[in-house]
């Protein structure tokens, strides 16, 4: 479970959509405040999903070879296959070119509440769902699983934390470099979405099949 969560958390934090939006928020007049609202909302969403999973399982993984255990593995397999199919679909039929979303023109007048809502909308819910399916195997009676779930949430937020701190410490340099990063992310967005979806999907599919067979 731990390795699976780290793989998924890495894929979440590298996603191009939310990172591009976050950079745009940081470059606005109230960038630090808007970025913090986005970051905290993003982290809170991840935590809420994990808490819901723990309430569902009672904080204990299903017994091995039981019906709930098989159902949990089937959920992981379904999440993995969904990511593979989504990545393959985006590779075969990429969306047509389009201009920036309408909300980008209103960044300067955005409120922290708007930034927080944007974090919820831009969360890669397919990957978050994969993380939730993996967390079904967590045992909250062990410190290791507590640490694994905490590390997953922080890892999935790491890119936002790094950029927020960067802008706080050296705003002029950070804004220039993050602008270049946003340009690069825009140019390679499709490749990143497809690659991350396929890699995580194939990983989860293979792991789930192995666990079901074993």
N, C-alpha and C positions, 0 to 999 in steps of 0.2 A: 504493500500500500504506500509506503513512504516514497519509494522511487517513482511510483505512478503520480503521486501528488506533486512531486518536484518537477516532473516532465510537464504536467499540465500547467502548473504555476508559471513555469518558464515561458510556455507558449502564450499564456494570458498576458504576461507583462510585456512580451515582444509585439503584441498586436498593433498594427499600424493605425487603425481608425481612432482609437481613444488617445493614443500618443499624439497624433496630429492635432486632435481637438484640444488636448491639454496644452500643447505648445502655443496654440492660438490664444487660449485663455491667458496664459502667462505673459504673452506679449501685449496684452491690453493695459489700459491705464490702471486698473485695479487688479493687475495680474496675480500678485501673490495671494490676495484674499480669495479671488475666484478659483485659483489653483488649489488652495487649501480646501475650499468647499467641495470641489470635484474630487479631490483625493480622499477626503474623509467619507464622502458618500460612496465612492468606489469600494473602499475598505469595508464600510458598514454593510454594503450589499453582499459581499463575499461572506462576512461573518454571519449574517442573517441566514443565508443558504445553508451554511454548515450547521448552525443551531437548529434549523428545521430538520435536517437529516438526523442530528443527534436526538431530537425529541421523537422522531419516528422510530429509531432503533433502541431508544432508552440508553444510549451510550455504550451499548454492548454489541459486538458483531454477531451475526447469526451463527448458530452451531454449524460446524463443517458437515457437508453432505446432507444438510437438511433442506427442506423446501424453501425457506427464506434465504438460505445461503445460495442456492441455485438461482433464485429470483434476482438476488443482488448481482451475481455474476452475469446473468442474462441482461440486466440493466446496463452494466458496464459494456457488454458486447454490443448492445443496441446503440449506446452512445458512441462507441468506436466506429461502428459501421456507418452511423449517421454522419460523422465527421469525414470519413473516407468518401462517401457519396457526395457530400457537399463540396469537398475539395475537388473531386473529379468533375462535378457539374460546373463549378466556377472556372475550371481549367478549359473545359470544352466550350462553354458559353459565357465568356466574361461579359459583364454588364457594359453597355455602350458608354462611350465617353460623355461626361456631363460636367457642368460647372460646379463650383463649391456649393455646399448646402446653404439654404437661405439664412439659417441662423448665424452663419459666419459674419454676415453684414451687420448684425446687431450685437456683436461681442462687447463693444465699448459701453453699451447701455445694459448689459446683462447684470443680473443680481446674483449673489451667492446661492440663492434658492434655485435659480435657473441653471447655474453651473452644477449644482448637486443633482438636479433632475437629468441633466445631460449625461452625467456619469452613469446613471441607471440605464438610460437609453442605449449608450454606446458599449455597455458591458458585453463581451462575447458570450452570450448565454449558452451557446452550444458547448464551449469549453468549460464554462461554469457548471453546466449540467454534467459534463464528464467528471469534473472534480467532485460533485455531489454524489454521483454513482460510486466513485472510488471511496469516498468518506463513509459509505455504508459499512465498510469493514473496520472502522475505528473502534477501539476499546478505550473508553475514558477512564478505566480503572488503572491504566498504565501511563506513566509520565511520558514515555516515548511517543505515544499516539497524540497526547496533548501537544507536545512540541511539534510533531509533524503537521498537525492541523494549523497551528499558529504560524509555522514556517511557510506553509502553503499560502495562507492569506497575505503574509508579508511579501513573499516572493512575487505573488500575482500583482502586487502594488509597487514593486521595487522601482520600476522605471519612473513612476510618478513621484515617488519620494526623492529619487536622485535629482530629477529636474527641478522640483520645488526647492530643495536645498541649494542647488547650483545657482538658481536665480536669486535666492536670498543672499548668498555669499558674494557673488560677482555678477550683478545684474546686467551690466553693459556687455561684458564678454559672453555671458550665458545666452542673452537674447539673440545675439548675432549667430552664435553656433547652433542654437536650437532652431532658428529660422532655416538654416541650411539643412538641418536634420529633417525638418518638416517638408522641405522641398524634395528631399531624397525619398522620404516615406511616401509622398504623393506619387512619385514616379514609379515606385516599386510596390505599391499597395497590393495589386492583384497577385503578384508573385508571392508576397509574404503571406497573404490570406490562404492561398492554395497550398503553399508549402507547409505552413503550420497545421492546417486542417488535416492534410494527408499524413504528416509525420505522427501527430498525436493520435489520429484515428487508427493508423496501422499499428502503432504501439499498443493501444488499448485493446484492439481486436485480437492481436496475437496473444497478449497476456491473458485475456478472458478465455480464449479457446484453450490455452494451456492449462489454466486453473480448472476449467470445466472437465477437461479430459483427465487431469491428474486426480 
